[in-house]
Amino acid sequence: MSNIINYSDIMAFHPGYYVAEIVEDMGITQDEFATRLGTTGKTLSKLISGQINLSNDLAKKLSAMLGSSVDFWLNLQTAFEEKVIEIERQKELDEQAVVVSMIDYSFFEKVAKLPATRSVSEKITNLCRYLVVSDLRILAQPDFLANFRTGISNIEEKNIVNAQAWLQTAINFAKQVKTEPFSAEKLKSYLPEIRNMTVQDPDVFLPRLRSIFAECGIAFVLLPHLKNSGINGVVKWIAQDRVVLAMSDRRAYADTFWFSLFHEIKHVLQQKTKTVFVSASSQEMRVMDARLETEADDFAQNYLIPLKDYRRFAPNKYTSDAQIVAFARSIGIHPGVVAGRLQHDGIIASNRCAGLRQKYKIILQ
């Protein structure tokens, strides 16, 4: 070890550094100095090299031998330790600065009302407090809030960091939502009403949807998309009788909104209370087994558009917009949901039906 620690523009001098200078000024060997000090050569060598701290006993002996005060030597040790802490703190800030650079801080200014700042250290402080972590590097741990799989090469650290940050933001918002104890039966009874909401505008259905979910024990949170998070929706149980269902406005078209919502509802009904379900743009960012994911997909598709009705409709690539609208009206669903299903199934081109795919403008609650 060295008796000088240097990082950036901060320097910490171990008491051994000053002892080494005294030995050199006296023109004697370390062994002789150790003998005069009443200690072993090995102990003195470790002190000079910074391997051990200056003990009270050595401070007392140096004071008696050199005519300096005991406090003088003890203060050198204290000053060294304080500088080491300062260096460690600066290193941590520099490493956290890398994480901060991955995060769109303006999202938290807008959504969480964090103070606007250009200072990296202030961003770190504000984000740590809001996201309830002691160090932003914790966000990069794949198993922090959700067990993200990281063996896939196209999942980058910035995706994990932002997914965890968005999820914690959703949890924070959920704390403000009052709910009744969870009831799967109540939720199932409300499914027809929720499906009927697809033909309504967001300013009409959102208040009612939040009310229904709260009555069923679900804290429903709708948030803006956080860049690089890739999250469409999340289901996380925060108690045995309370669950968070959070969605982002990343793909706020009627068809993707309602498919995602019913997908997440199914995850709620699966009641896997120890699993965090994350639906994301990348398959590898999903945090559930394939069976549960397929089950949720099938539920969303077939509840919104019953399979018997879909087969009766028998769409093909020549199906017109007017036919889609007529079919949607016949089963009481938004035509954009039908168009999205046809595009997903590869029946019509993805650039078709632009006029049917209503885009929602989501306003924070």
N, C-alpha and C positions, 0 to 999 in steps of 0.2 A: 504493500500500500504506500501511498504518498502522503507526506505531511502537509501538502498543499492540494486543495481541491479547487479546480477552476472550471466554471461553466458560464458561458456567455461573458458578461462583464462582472460576474460575482466571483470573489476569491475567499476561500476559507483557510485560515492558517491554524494548523494543529499546534498545541503547546510544544510538541516535540520539535517543531521547526525552530522555535526560539532556543530550546535546549541545545540543539545541534549547533547553532551559531555560537553559543556560549562555550561549548566544548572546543570549537575551532579557535575562538579568540584566546582561550586559555593555553592552546598549543599542547594539549595532552591527548592521550588516547581515550576512547570511550570506556575501556575497561578501568583505567585509572579514575576517570570521572565517576564511574559507577561505584568504585571502592570508596571514594571521598564522600559520595552521596549516601552511602550505606545501603546500596541495593545491588542486585546482580547485573552483570553485563547483559544478560538476555533480556531482563526487564527494561533496562535503559535503551537497548537496541529497538525493542518493540515500541517504546514511547517515541523515540526519535523518528521512526518510520511511520508513525501514526496508526500502528496496529492496536494500541490500547489507549484508553483515556487516561488523563492525569488524575491519579487518586488523591484523596485528602492527605494520605500519608506522604506521598511524594511531594505534594505541594508544601507540606510542613517542612520536609527535609530541604527542598530547594530554597525555601525562605530562610532557614537557619544557615545554610551554607553560603548563600549569595547576598544575604542582607536585605532581600526584598520581602514584601509582605505576603502572607499566605493568600490574602484576597487577590493580590495581583495575579498569582498563578491560577487560582480558581476562576477568576474572571476571564482569563485567556481560554480556559476550557469551555466556559459558558458561551463566550463570543463565538468560538469555533462551532459549537453545537447549533447555535442560532443561525449561523451562516449556512451550515449544512442543511438545515430545515428550509431556509430560503432557496437554496439551490434545488433541493428536491421539489419544492413547490413550483419553481420556475420550469423545471423539467416536465412536471405534470401538466402545467399550463400549456407548454409548447406541444406536448403530445395530444392534449385535448383540443388544441387549436386545429389540429389535423381533422379531428372529428367535426368540429364546428364548421370547417370549410365544406363539409359534405352536406350540411343542413341549411335549408332556406330559412334563415332567421326571420325574414319578413312574414312568413306564415304565422309565426308565433306572436309577432307584433299585431297582426290582424285578428287572429283567432283567439289567442290567449291573453291579448292586451299586455304583452311584455313590453317593458320600456324600449323605445327605439334607441339604438346605439351602434356606433361603428367600432367600439372597443371590443377586441376579441376577448379580453379577460372579463368584461362585463357580460358579454354574451354567454360565456361559460358559466358565470355565476347565476345568471338569470335562468338559463336552461336547466342547470343542475337542480335549482330550487323547484322549478315548475314540473320537471320530469321526475322529481323525487329520487335523485341519484347523487352519490358523493363525487362521482367522476364520470364524465361523458363517455369514456372508453367502455364503460359497462354496457352501453347501448350496442356495442359491436359484438357482444357475446351472443351467439346464436340461440342460446337457451335461456335468455334473460326473462322475457315475457312470453315468448312463444318459441317452440322448438323448431326453428328453421333448419332445414337440411342444407348443409354447406358443401357437400361433396360434389355438387354440380358446378362446373366452371363458370357458367354465366351468371351466378349469383355473386354480386360484388358486395364488399363491406358497406358501401354507401346505401345499398338496398336494405341490408339488415338494420343499419343505424336508423334510417328514416322510417322503416316499418315499425320498429320498436317505439320510436318517438311519436308516431301517429297513434299507435295503439294506446300509449300512456295518456295522450291527449284525450282520446275517446273515454278512457277510464275516468279522467278528471272531470269531463263534462257529465258523465253518467252519475257522479256523486251528487250532482245538483238535481237529479231526476228522482222524484218520490214515486215509489211503486208499492203495489200490494204484493203479498207472497205469491210466488210463481204458481200458476195453475195451467197445466197442459190442456185440461178439458175446456177451460175458458178460451184459451187460444184457438183450439180446434173449432169451437163454436163460432168464433169471429172470422174464420177464414173466408166464408162466402162474402161477407161484407167487405173485407179487405180486397178481395178479388174485384168486386164491383167498383172499387175506387180507381181502377185503371183508366176509366173513362172521365175522371174528374181532373181538374187542374190542381197543382200542388198546394196552392193557398186554400183550397177546399179540403183536400184529403189529409194533408199533413197534421193539422191540429187533432182531427179525429183519430188518425193512426197513432199518434203519440198517446192519446187518451186510452185507446184500446190496449196498447202494449203495456202501459203503466198498470192498468187494471189486471193484466195477466202476469205481472211480476217481471216485465222486461223494461230495462232502461234503454230507450231508443235514442240513438245519437246519430245525427247527420252532420258530417263535417266536410269542409273543402279538401281536395286532394293535396297531399304533401309531396312535392317533387321527389322522385326517386324511391318513394315508398312502394308504389305499385299495388297498393291495397284497394280492393273494391269493397270488401266487407269483412267484418270480424264478429265472432260470437265468443264471449268469454264469461264464464260463471264467476261471480265475485262473492257468492254465498250459495248455500244449498237452495235457497228460495228466491234468488235474485240473479238475473243474467243481463249482460250488456249485449245489445245488438247494435253495432255501429256500421255505418255505410259512408263512403266518400262520394263526392259528386264528380269523380273522375270521368265517368261515362254516363252522364245524366240524361240519356235518351230514355224515353218511356219504356222501350222493350228491355234494355239492359237494367234499368232501375227495378222494374217489377220482377224480372227473372232473378236478379241478385237478391231482392228482398225475400222472395219465396224460397230461394236457395238457403238463405240464412235462417229463415223460419224453421225449415226442416232440421237444420243443425240444432236449433233450440229444442225442438221436439225430440231429438235423439238423446238429449239430456246426459251427454258425456261431460259431467261437471269438472273433470280434471283435464280436459282437452281444450286448448285454444284453437278455434277454427279460423283460419285466415284464408280468405278467397282473394287471389291476386292475379295479376296479368301473366305471371310466369308460373307454370305448373310446379316448378321446384320451390316456389315461395309458399306453396300451400302446406298447411300443417295438420293434415288429417289423413287417415288411411284411405286407400282407393275405394274401398267399399262404401264408406260413409259419404265420400265425395260423389260417387255415382248415384247413390241413393238420394242425395240432395238435388243433384241435377235432374234426375228423373221426376222427382216430386214437383220441382218448379215448372218443368216443361208441361207435365201432364195435368197439373192443377190449373194452370193458366189456360191451356188449350187441351181439353180432354181428348185422349187418344181416339176414342170412337168418333168424335166430331172431326178430328184432323183427318182421319181415314176417309170419312164421308166427303170431306172437302176435296180430297185427292188432288192437291195442287201440283202444277208442273211449271216448267220454265216459261210457258205462254200465259200463265195466270195473270190477269190484268190487275191494276190497282183497284179498279171498281169492284172486281170480284173479291179481292182481299177485304175491302171495306164492308161489303155486303156480308161476307162470312163472319167478320169480327162483330158486326152488329147483331148477327143471329145468335151468337154465343155470349154477347154482353161483355166484350173485351176491347181494349184499345187496338185499333188497326195496326199501330206501330208494333205491338207485341206479336201480331201474326206475321207482319213483314220481317221482323227480326228473326222469328223462328224459321221462316223460309230461307232467309239468308244463311243462318247457322247450319241448316240442313243441306245447304248447297243447291237448293232447288231454283232459286233466283240469284242473279248477280248482286254482289255487295253494293254496287252503285245504283241499284234500283230503289224505288219507293222513298226517295228523299223527302217528299212532301208528306209522307205518312208517319215518319219517325220524329215525333215531337220531342224537342229538347227542353228539359226542365231547368229552371233557374232556381237553385237552392239557396235560401236565405237562412243564416244561422238562427237557431231558436233563442 
